């Protein structure tokens, strides 16, 4: 019977020791996670501080002088995506392209907005001349984009008297 009491006495203290060890392990894990987040966020703020320093350094350097005709880059979003059918070798495909136009300067930005119907018609004509096999490759997309830029510049030049569109950017491209 004395041996039974000894066994119960050992179970009691060892059970509380296990509980203390478990609590200590949970606290250590929580401290490790907290330390990780503290150090990772401080490195992000250090990166941000370095970026701010780089920006201020670049502002102190003299900027390259641009011709007055170029101006800053601005973007004109076409009001709706272009949706059209293109023929393919196995079957016809439906293509949807979202487009933004890059222009330089406020004057060209306003002119591009004023001539959106002309630009939309020209882009749709340029896009619909492609075929599905070409649009499936990067080179084919680049060729269609180059044709679109050339056609839009020609159409707008005929109306406005200058090439106001610098680039045609595909911001969305889906082919089914």
N, C-alpha and C positions, 0 to 999 in steps of 0.2 A: 504494500500500500504506500509505503514511503517512495517507492520508485514511481508510482502513478503520480504522486504530488510533484515529484521532480520533473516529470514529463510535462505536466500542465504548466509548471512554472517556466519551463524553457519555451513552450509554445507562446505564452503571453508576451514576454519581452521580445522574442524574435518576430512576432507579428507586428509589434509596434515599430521595430527596427526596419522591417520591410516597408511599412507605411512611410516612415521618415525618408527612407532611400527613394521611394517613388515620388514623394513630394519634392525632394531635392532634385531629382532628374527632371521633373516637369519645370521647375524653376530655372534650371540650367538651359533647358531647351528654349524657354521663353526669353531668357537673356540673350541667347545666341541669335534668335530671330530678331529681337529688338536691335541688337548690335549690327546685324546685317543690314537692316533697313536704315539705321542711322548712318552707317558708313557708305552705303550705296547712294543715299540722297545727298550726302555731303560731297561725294565725287561728282554728282550731277551738277550741284551748285558751283563746284570748282570749274567744271567744263563750261558752264554758263558764264562764269566770271572771265575765263580765258577767252571765250567768244566775244564778250563785251570789250575786252582789251584789244582783240584783233580788229574789231569794228572801229574802235576809236583810233587805232594806229592807221587803219586804211583811210580814215577821214582826214588825218593830218597830212597824208600824202596828196600831192596835187593830182586831181582827176584828169583823165585824158579829155582833151577838148573835142567835142563832137560838133559836126556841122549843125547849124541851126535848123536845117531842113529835116534832120532825122528825128530829134526829140526822144522822149522816153517811150518805151514799148508799152502799148495798151492792147487790150484784147476785147474783141467784139464777139459775143456769144450769139450764134445763130438761134433764132427763136424756137425752132423745132428740129428734131433730128431728121436726117434724110433717110427715107425708107424706099427701097427699090428692088426690083428683081434683076438678077444677072444670070445669063446662061452658063451652064457648066457642061463638061463632057458626059457625065453620067446623069445629071438632073439639074434643073434650074434651082437657084438659091435666092433666098431673101436676105438682103443686107440692110443694116441700119448703122448709120454713121452720125455721130455727134461731132460738130465742128465749131471751132473758134478761129477767128481771124486775128492775126497779129498786125497791128498798124503802129506807126510812130507819130506821136504828137496829137494834140487835141483836135486840130483841124482835120487830120486824116480820120480820126476816130468818129467825128461827127459826119464826115462824108461817107464813111463805111456804113454807119447807121442809116443814113438817108437812102443809100442804094442797096439795102438788104434784098428787096425783091429781085433786082437784077443779079445780085451775087448768088442768091438761092437758085435761080434758074440756070445760071452758068455752071454752078457746082453740080446740080442734078444731071445736067447734060454730060459733064465730064465724068461723073461717077458711073452713069449708066452705060458708058461705052466699054467698061471693063468686063471681064468674064470671071467666073467663080474660081477658076484655076489660078488666075493671076492674083486675085485677092486673098488666096490661101497662103501666099508666100510674102515674106517681108519685102523682097525686091518688087513684087507686084504692087503692094500697097504704096511703096515709095514712088513707083512709076505713076500710079493714079494720082498721088498727092502732087507730084511735079507737074502733071498735066493740068490738074485743078488750079494750081498757083498760076501757071502760064495763061490759062483761059480766063481766069478771073481778072488778072492784071490787064489783059487785052480788052476785056469787056468794060472794065471800069475806066480805063484810059480813054476809050472811045467816048465815054459820057462825061467824065470829070476832068479829063486832060492831064492826069498824072496817075502813076502807079501807087495808089494809096494802100494797097494790101501788100504786106511784106511776106507773110507766111500763112499757110492754111494748116491748122493743127487738128489732128483727129483726137478728140477727148473721149470718144467711145466708139467701139467698133464691134458689131455683132454680125455673124454670118450663120444662117441656118440652112 
